Amino acid sequence: MASSVTFDTLSYVKKLKSAGVPESQAEIQAETLKEIINSDLVTKRDLIEAKVEIIKWVAGMLLAQAAIVATLVKLL
């Protein structure tokens, strides 16, 4: 699932530096946080795609169930 969240690493580094964090540490923190955000978050698009897949699956199961019931009714 691709993430479309944007994270301003430059602004984050500047804020950390202004708070007294050394530049090298601020850059590493910003890069690590960017990786975490981009790899672990689910976007609205991801949720919509999952919802569509679930609806298709449920609809398919309902049709299959209806076909089974209709077949059983004919056999009885």
FENZILIN-V714616 format. One record per residue. N is the residue number from 0. RES is the residue in one small letter. NEAR is the number of other ideal C-beta (glycine too) atoms within 10 Angstrom. Layout:
n->[N:N]
res->[RES:RES]
near->[NEAR:NEAR]
This chain:
n->[0:1:2:3:4:5:6:7:8:9:10:11:12:13:14:15:16:17:18:19:20:21:22:23:24:25:26:27:28:29:30:31:32:33:34:35:36:37:38:39:40:41:42:43:44:45:46:47:48:49:50:51:52:53:54:55:56:57:58:59:60:61:62:63:64:65:66:67:68:69:70:71:72:73:74:75]
res->[m:a:s:s:v:t:f:d:t:l:s:y:v:k:k:l:k:s:a:g:v:p:e:s:q:a:e:i:q:a:e:t:l:k:e:i:i:n:s:d:l:v:t:k:r:d:l:i:e:a:k:v:e:i:i:k:w:v:a:g:m:l:l:a:q:a:a:i:v:a:t:l:v:k:l:l]
near->[12:7:15:10:11:9:14:11:15:9:10:17:19:14:13:17:14:9:8:7:15:10:11:8:12:20:17:13:15:20:13:10:13:16:11:11:13:14:9:10:12:11:13:8:12:14:11:10:12:12:10:10:10:10:10:10:10:10:10:10:10:10:10:10:10:10:10:10:10:10:10:9:8:7:6:5]
